Amino acid sequence: MSPADHPDGGKRAALAGRGQRAHAARVAGVATLIIAVVYLGAMTIFNLVAGDRLVAQVDYQLGSTLHEAGRGAGFTVAVLPDDADKDVGSPPILLWRVNAGGHTLQSSRGAPRLPATAWPRSGQPVTVRLGGSNFRIAALRTGNLWLVAAQSLEDVAHIQRQVLTTEAVAGPVLLVAIFLGTLMIGLKASGPVEQARRRQLEFTADASHELRTPLSVIEAETGLALSTPRDAGQYRTTLQRVNGESKRLRRIVDDLLWLARFDSEPANPGHEPVDVFTIAEICADRFSVVASSRGIALTACSDGEPQALITAPPEWIDRLTGVLVDNACRYAATGDARSPTVRIVVGSQGSKVSLTVEDSGPGIPEEERDRLFHRFYRATGEDSGGSGLGLAIADVVVRSTGGKWRVDDSPLGGARMQVTWHRSGDRRNLRALARGGASER
């Protein structure tokens, strides 16, 4: 079991998920707070401007009424001028005729008492309180008399209260919607980043775990060898163990560097038409010594048309094939078959090209197939010394070249690993090119 599959892994993932949600909630809260401040500022400015606009309309109506009354129009019951702005409503305009001493000589019906000091002599409208209500009041001198006009501001206040009520109701709803929307966007946007961070942390932890094992063995062997004198045979045995662990360490480091380079720069090294069967033949030839040393019959054959061309980096397909054949050779001899066998089959039919590697080993339990391509994952009971990175690298190659996996049981008794690609449209014979690209590895 790799460190990533430890029971605490689920707890760490849950804690990371809660941390991601808490961070997104904090970001959404800050964004909502900023928008709330901007909203309050904008609404304050809007209310001030709207209030000034409403009062300016009242002032215009008062001025128009005073000029009409000054030309001799009656004012027993004053009404709005015909050209007045109707946005504010239609409260009556009240008129008073006042002498130079400030005493009222005549007033509109229903007008409250007008104190001598309540109206301005400058001609500029002001807001005063008459009869328990706020009025906007203005005056116009006509000879030795003054005409004073006033209009209630209750309609203005009513409109302002309605606007404030609408803002008070709409504001929280808008802010809640903004918070939820920002939270969802934050979770959506931070998901890939958080996933990459978790993968990086798991990768570091798993790599440390895998590197620690060979390093511990090397340290223990060398420490034991140096602690007491030994004969040449014992020193040779120690050196052989150290050499084996060093090779294992080198394989792990090479695989880690390959995956790290791919994660940081996932761009392909260059696609070109590749003959998969040529790659399979080269790989079978390369592993023939390993297979024969374990008593394994290793064969490569073609099923379908002569050329199986796909578009991919040749070195990637070579590495994929090598990983599959290496795994098959390691497990073929552990099965119940009397004649351990590994078979490579390249199929080319219609628009599809397939690479199949099957063995006579114990196979892969169905419940383990979903985790087969996880980094550092090794099958239950595996003691082959592998790092658990081979199939992870193979999966990266397959996904990056547009391939699809199929993992099932083989007629030979073991596992059957198959990858299928779309066939390349280029039918030229690039066997030599593919062979050269694979041989450079």
Residue, then its C-alpha position, 0 to 999 in steps of 0.5 A: m500500500s502506498p502512502a497515498d492509500h493510507p487510511d489517513g489519506g481520506k481524512r487529509a483529503a476531507l481536511a483539505g476540502r474543508g480548508q479549500r471551502a473556508h478559503a473560498a468563503r473568506v475570499a467571497g466574504v471579503a469581495t462581498l464586503i467590498i461590494a457592500v461598501v461600494y453599494l452603500g457609497a453609491m446609494t448614498i450618492f444616489n439618494l443625495v442627488a435624487g433628493d436634490r433633484l426632487v427639491a429642485q423640482v419643487d423650487y422650480q414650481l414655486g418660482s413659476t407660481l410666484h411669477e404667475a401670481g405676480r402678474g395678477a393671477g388669483f391664488t385662493v386655491a393655488v395649483l401646479p403651473d401647466d409646465a411644472d414637472k410632475d415627477v414629485g406628485s401634486p401637493p398644492i402650492l400655498l400663497w401669502r400676500v405679505n406687507a413690508g412689516g411681515h404681516t399676512l394680508q391674504s392667503s390661500r384657503g387652508a394655508p397655515r399661519l406664516p410667521a414674519t421670520a419664516w420666509p426669506r427676503s433674499g429670494q432664494p428658496v429655503t426649507v422651513r417647518l409650518g404647522g408641523s410639516n416641512f415646507r419649501i418656501a420662496a418669496l417674490r417682491t411686488g412693489n411694497l408687498w411680498l408674495v410668498a409661496a410654499q409647497s409641502l415636502e411630504d411627497v418628497a419625503h415619501i418618495q425618499r422613504q420608498v427608495l430607502t425601503t427598496e434599497a434596504v430590501a434589495g441590498p441584502v438580497l443582492l449581497v447574498a447573491i453576490f456572496l453565493g456567486t463569488l463563493m461558487i466561482g471561487l470554489k470552481a476556480s480554486g478547484p484545479v489549483e487545490q487539486a494540483r496542490r494536493r497532488q504535489l503534497e501527495f507526490t512529495a510524501d509518496a516520493s519521500h516514502e519510496l526513496r527512504t526504503p532503498l536509502s535505509v537499506i544502503e545505510a544499514e548494509t554499509g553501517l553493518a559492514l563497517s561495524t565489524p571486520r568481514d571476509a571478502g565474500q561477506y563484503r561482496t554480498t553487502l556490495q551486491r545488496v547496495n548495488g541493487e538498492s542503488k539501481r532501484l533508487r536510480r529507477i525511482v529518481d528517473d521516473l520521478l524526474w520524468l513525471a515532474r518534467f511532464d507535470s511542469e511542462p506537459a507539452n509533447p516533444g513532437h508528434e509524428p507518424v509511428d509504426v506501433f508494431t515496429i516499436a513492439e518488435i524492438c521492445a520484444d527484442r530488448f526484453s528477450v534476455v530478461a524473459s529467457s532468464r526467467g523462462i518466459a516465452l515472449t512473442a510479438c505479432s501483428d493482427g490486421e493490416p501490415q502497418a499500424l500507424i499512429t501520430a505520437p512521439p516515438e519515445w513515448i510509445d517506446r516507453l509505454t510498451g516497455v512499461l507494459v512488457d516489463n510488468a508482464c515479465r515480472y508477473a508472468a512467472t508468478g502464475d500457475a501456468r507451466s509455460p510462462t508466456v508474455r504476448i504482444v499483439v498489435g492490431s490495425q483495423g479500420s480507423k483503430v490501432s491497438l497495442t495489447v500486452e498479456d501474460s500468464g500471471p495471476g492477473i489483476p483483481e477487478e477491485e484493484r483496477d481502478r487504482l492501477f494507474h495511481r502513482f506509487y500504487r502497487a498491487t496487493g502482495e507485490d514484492s517485485g521491487g517496483s516503485g509503483l510509477g511505471l503504470a502511472i507514466a504509461d497512463v500519462v502517455v496514453r492520455s497525452t496521445g489520445g489513447k484509451w485503456r482496457v484492462d481485463d483478463s487474458p486467455l493466457g490466465g493473467a492480465r490483459m492490458q490494451v491501449t487503443w488509438h485513432r489510426s494516423g492518416d499518413r500511410r507512408n512507410l516510416r518503419a526506419l524513422a520509428r525504429g531510430g526514434a525508439s533506439e535513441r531512448 
